Amino acid sequence: MDTNGARGKVGPAGAERYTGTTPGRGAALAGLSGQLLRPSTFPAAAGLGLSLKDRVQAAGLASTFRRELRRARPDLVHTSHAGIRSLAALWAAARERLPCVVTIYGSEFTSPALERYHPLARHVCAQADAVLAISRHTAAMAAAVGVKNEIRVVYPGIDPDVIAGTAVTDRFRRTYGIAPGRTLVLYAGWLIERKGPQVLLRALARLPRPLVDGIDVVFIGPDHGLGAGLRDTVAAEGWHTVRVIGEVAAADVAQVYRAASVLVFPTLTRDEGFGLVAVEAAAAGCAVLGSRIGAIPEVVDDGVNGALFEPGNDEQLAALLTAAVADPARLAAWRTASPNVARRFDRRRTAALTADVYARVLASRGR
């Protein structure tokens, strides 16, 4: 059973039964709130510095999880992020005498806003039957704040064949104004400062105007406050081939990757626990220019399918863009190598490694 929700989930290879749940909270929270100060009600909360609100949330979730566990009767619970939800999942699993696996993502250990929850994160990892991390970076960050468990790295998976096999349609080109036959540089991600789209604009400002005019640059992704500022910069520079599109339909994202020649991943935050965008773009045959931060060096093979630059260093990024655009042979080599890099993250491998962890945990429990 997966406590993070069934929507869009694919059951791991070898699992005969798979259940996902995203629980409602209201009634369970109200029913339990009067009992939260009793240590016997929620013993796992003791000593973790959780607020009353945190304990209300955890107890409500745990109650809902227990009901779902009794209904689904799984052999194992898999929870994600070492936070309140996973604490509730562990408590519910323990009450039902079930093993529990947790996957950690990185922000639990790197985000300043979550620093007060480090005791909780350590506790969740210590109590789990197995701890998985989505990258070596995530595992290292967990160890740095005191997680002592053995942590197995299991990268998130993609289906490289589906992405590589996506055709760029005429409808797509008309909808987004993407012309064939031109080099397309892509930013894909939240339009927010910590993801670094402004770094790409600063790099473009360093390039000779004829070079910028000779390529197309598009920014896609949900606007988290930076969209208007990016558009203002583009207008002020008079760049007619640079566009901030914003969010695109989910069904069209693979076509954006397939239409692009280069993905720029200029993130500024070490919260990047994996770098899914870089892997998906590589599967589509994009060269990838990424920040040397977080887990990005694990998913971009520097010098093979693209290159890395120091976070926020628009001068380095400008030089890499110039090299990619001005040297077609280099760009072609990077693009040719990208699908092979992406295959390291095939979802079938992810499923097999996860199923192996499940088998080991169940065997250790005599199940």
C-alpha positions in Angstrom: 0.0 0.0 0.0 1.2 3.5 -0.9 0.1 6.3 1.3 0.9 9.0 -1.2 -2.0 8.4 -3.5 -3.1 6.1 -6.4 -3.4 8.9 -9.0 -0.9 8.2 -11.8 0.9 5.5 -9.9 2.2 2.3 -11.5 2.4 -0.7 -9.2 5.9 -2.1 -8.8 6.9 -5.2 -10.9 6.2 -8.3 -8.9 3.6 -6.8 -6.7 0.4 -8.9 -6.8 -1.7 -6.3 -5.1 -1.1 -2.5 -5.0 -3.3 0.1 -3.2 -2.8 3.8 -3.1 -4.7 6.2 -0.9 -4.8 10.0 -0.4 -7.0 10.2 2.7 -9.5 12.8 3.7 -8.9 14.4 7.0 -11.9 16.3 8.3 -14.0 13.8 10.3 -10.9 11.9 11.5 -9.2 15.0 12.7 -12.2 16.3 14.6 -12.8 12.9 16.2 -9.3 12.5 17.5 -8.4 16.1 18.4 -9.7 15.7 22.0 -7.5 12.8 22.7 -4.2 14.0 21.4 -2.6 14.9 24.7 -2.8 11.3 25.9 0.6 9.6 25.2 -1.1 6.3 24.6 -3.1 7.8 21.7 -0.1 8.7 19.6 3.1 7.6 21.3 5.3 8.2 18.2 4.8 11.9 18.6 6.6 12.1 22.0 9.8 14.0 22.0 9.6 15.1 18.4 8.7 18.7 19.1 5.5 18.5 17.1 2.9 21.3 17.5 -0.7 20.4 18.5 -1.7 21.1 14.8 1.0 18.6 13.7 -0.3 16.0 16.1 -3.9 16.6 15.0 -2.9 16.1 11.4 -0.8 13.0 12.1 -3.5 11.4 14.3 -6.2 12.0 11.7 -4.1 10.6 8.9 -3.2 7.6 11.0 -6.8 6.8 11.7 -7.7 7.1 8.0 -4.7 4.9 7.1 -5.7 2.2 9.6 -9.2 2.0 8.1 -7.7 1.7 4.6 -5.3 -1.0 5.8 -8.0 -3.0 7.3 -10.0 -2.7 4.1 -7.2 -3.4 1.6 -5.3 -5.9 3.8 -1.9 -5.2 2.1 1.3 -7.0 2.9 3.4 -3.8 3.1 3.0 -0.1 3.3 5.2 2.3 1.3 5.2 6.0 2.3 6.9 9.0 0.9 8.8 11.9 2.5 10.0 11.7 6.1 7.3 13.9 7.5 3.9 14.0 9.1 2.3 11.7 6.6 5.0 9.1 6.9 4.8 9.3 10.7 1.1 8.5 10.5 1.7 5.7 8.0 4.4 4.1 10.3 2.0 4.4 13.3 -0.9 2.8 11.4 1.3 0.1 10.0 2.7 -0.8 13.4 -0.7 -1.1 14.9 -1.7 -3.5 12.0 1.7 -5.3 12.4 2.7 -4.5 8.8 6.2 -3.5 7.5 6.7 0.0 6.3 9.1 1.4 3.7 9.8 5.1 3.3 11.2 7.0 0.3 13.0 10.2 1.1 13.2 13.1 -1.5 15.7 15.5 -0.1 13.7 18.7 0.8 13.1 17.1 4.3 16.8 17.6 4.9 17.8 20.6 2.8 14.9 23.1 3.1 15.4 25.7 5.8 11.6 25.9 6.3 11.7 22.2 7.3 14.7 22.3 9.6 12.5 22.1 12.7 11.2 18.8 11.5 14.7 17.1 11.4 14.0 15.2 14.6 10.8 13.9 13.0 12.6 13.0 9.8 15.3 11.1 11.7 12.6 9.3 13.7 10.7 8.2 10.6 13.8 6.8 9.0 14.9 5.0 12.2 11.5 3.4 12.5 11.0 2.3 8.9 11.8 -1.2 7.8 13.7 0.2 4.8 14.7 3.7 3.6 15.0 4.5 -0.1 16.4 7.7 -1.5 15.7 9.2 -4.9 19.4 10.1 -5.4 22.8 9.8 -3.9 22.5 13.5 -3.1 19.4 12.9 -1.1 21.0 10.0 0.8 24.0 12.2 1.6 21.8 15.1 2.9 19.9 12.7 5.1 23.1 11.3 6.6 24.4 14.9 7.1 21.5 15.6 9.5 21.9 12.4 11.5 20.0 9.7 9.7 21.9 6.6 10.5 20.0 4.0 8.6 21.3 2.1 5.6 19.8 4.0 2.7 19.3 2.4 -0.7 19.3 4.7 -3.8 16.4 4.0 -6.1 16.0 6.7 -8.8 12.5 7.7 -9.9 11.7 6.1 -13.2 10.5 7.3 -16.6 9.3 5.5 -19.7 12.0 6.5 -22.2 10.3 4.7 -25.1 7.1 6.6 -24.7 9.0 10.0 -24.7 11.3 9.1 -27.5 8.4 7.8 -29.6 6.3 11.0 -29.2 5.7 12.8 -32.5 5.6 16.6 -32.8 2.3 17.3 -34.5 1.3 20.3 -36.7 -1.4 21.1 -34.1 1.2 21.3 -31.4 3.4 23.7 -33.5 0.4 25.9 -34.3 -0.8 26.0 -30.7 2.6 27.1 -29.3 4.0 28.8 -32.3 7.1 26.5 -32.5 8.5 26.5 -36.0 10.4 23.5 -37.5 14.0 23.7 -38.6 15.2 26.1 -35.9 17.3 25.4 -32.8 15.0 25.5 -29.8 16.4 26.2 -26.3 13.9 25.2 -23.6 13.4 26.1 -20.0 10.9 23.7 -18.3 9.9 24.2 -14.7 8.3 26.4 -12.2 8.6 30.1 -13.0 10.1 30.9 -9.7 13.4 32.5 -8.7 14.9 29.4 -6.9 14.5 27.4 -10.2 16.6 29.9 -12.0 14.8 31.0 -15.2 16.2 34.5 -14.7 19.7 33.0 -15.0 18.9 31.9 -18.5 17.7 35.4 -19.4 20.9 36.9 -18.1 22.9 34.4 -20.1 21.0 35.3 -23.3 21.8 39.0 -22.6 25.5 38.1 -22.9 25.1 36.5 -26.3 25.6 38.4 -29.6 22.2 39.7 -30.8 22.5 37.7 -34.2 22.9 34.5 -32.2 19.8 35.2 -30.1 17.8 36.1 -33.1 18.9 32.9 -34.8 17.4 30.6 -32.2 14.1 30.2 -30.5 13.9 30.2 -26.7 10.8 29.2 -24.8 10.0 29.1 -21.1 7.2 26.6 -20.0 5.9 25.8 -16.5 3.4 27.0 -13.9 3.8 30.6 -12.9 4.8 30.9 -9.3 5.3 34.7 -9.3 8.1 35.3 -11.8 6.2 35.1 -15.1 5.5 38.8 -15.4 9.0 39.8 -14.6 10.4 37.4 -17.2 8.1 38.8 -19.9 9.1 42.3 -19.0 12.7 41.5 -19.4 12.1 39.9 -22.8 10.1 42.9 -23.9 12.8 45.3 -22.7 15.5 43.5 -24.6 13.4 43.4 -27.7 13.9 39.6 -28.2 11.3 38.5 -30.7 12.4 34.9 -30.6 12.2 34.5 -26.8 8.8 33.7 -25.3 7.5 32.9 -21.8 4.7 30.6 -22.6 3.9 29.5 -19.1 2.0 26.3 -18.3 1.3 23.9 -21.2 -1.1 21.0 -21.3 0.4 17.9 -19.6 -0.3 15.9 -22.8 1.9 18.4 -24.7 5.0 18.3 -22.5 6.7 15.4 -24.3 6.2 17.2 -27.6 7.9 20.3 -26.2 10.9 18.1 -25.3 10.9 16.5 -28.7 10.8 19.8 -30.5 13.7 21.2 -28.4 17.4 20.9 -29.1 18.7 22.0 -25.7 17.2 22.0 -22.2 18.6 24.5 -19.8 18.1 23.5 -16.1 19.5 26.5 -14.2 18.2 25.6 -10.7 19.7 27.5 -7.7 18.5 25.2 -4.9 20.1 22.1 -3.4 16.5 20.9 -2.8 16.7 19.4 -6.2 16.6 15.8 -5.1 16.5 14.2 -8.5 16.0 16.4 -11.7 13.1 14.7 -13.5 12.9 17.4 -16.2 16.5 16.7 -17.2 15.9 13.0 -17.5 12.7 13.4 -19.5 14.3 15.9 -21.9 17.3 13.6 -22.4 15.0 10.8 -23.3 13.5 13.0 -26.0 17.0 13.6 -27.4 17.8 17.1 -25.9 21.2 18.1 -24.9 21.0 19.3 -21.2 22.8 22.2 -19.7 22.3 22.1 -15.9 23.5 23.6 -12.7 26.1 21.8 -10.7 23.9 21.5 -7.6 21.7 19.0 -5.8 21.3 15.8 -7.8 21.7 17.4 -11.2 25.3 16.0 -11.7 23.8 12.5 -11.2 21.4 12.9 -14.1 23.5 15.0 -16.5 26.6 13.3 -17.8 28.9 16.3 -18.0 30.6 16.5 -21.4 28.6 13.5 -22.8 25.0 14.6 -23.2 25.5 18.2 -22.2 27.4 20.2 -19.6 27.2 21.5 -16.0 27.8 25.1 -14.9 28.0 26.7 -11.4 24.6 27.7 -10.0 23.7 31.3 -11.0 26.8 31.7 -13.2 25.2 33.2 -16.3 28.6 33.8 -17.9 29.4 30.1 -17.9 25.9 29.3 -19.2 26.3 31.8 -22.0 29.6 30.2 -23.0 27.9 26.8 -23.0 25.0 28.0 -25.1 27.4 29.6 -27.6 29.3 26.3 -27.8 26.1 24.3 -28.4 24.6 26.7 -31.0 27.8 27.6 -32.8 29.1 24.0 -33.0 26.5 21.8 -34.6 28.7 18.7 -34.4 29.0 19.1 -30.6 25.3 19.7 -30.2 24.5 16.6 -32.3 26.9 14.4 -30.3 25.3 15.6 -27.0 21.8 15.0 -28.4 22.7 11.5 -29.7 24.1 10.5 -26.3 21.1 11.8 -24.3 18.7 8.9 -24.7 21.3 6.4 -23.5 21.9 8.5 -20.4 18.1 8.6 -19.8 17.9 4.8 -20.0 19.7 4.6 -16.7 16.4 5.8 -15.2 14.1 3.4 -17.0 11.0 2.8 -14.8 11.4 -0.9 -15.2 14.7 -0.8 -13.4 13.1 1.4 -10.7 10.3 -1.1 -10.3 12.7 -4.1 -10.1 14.9 -2.4 -7.4 11.8 -1.4 -5.4 10.3 -4.9 -5.6 13.7 -6.3 -4.4 13.5 -4.1 -1.3 9.9 -5.2 -0.7 11.0 -8.9 -0.9 13.8 -8.4 1.5 11.6 -6.5 4.0 8.9 -9.1 3.8 11.4 -12.0 4.2 12.9 -10.3 7.3 9.4 -10.1 8.8 8.8 -13.8 7.9 6.0 -12.9 5.5 
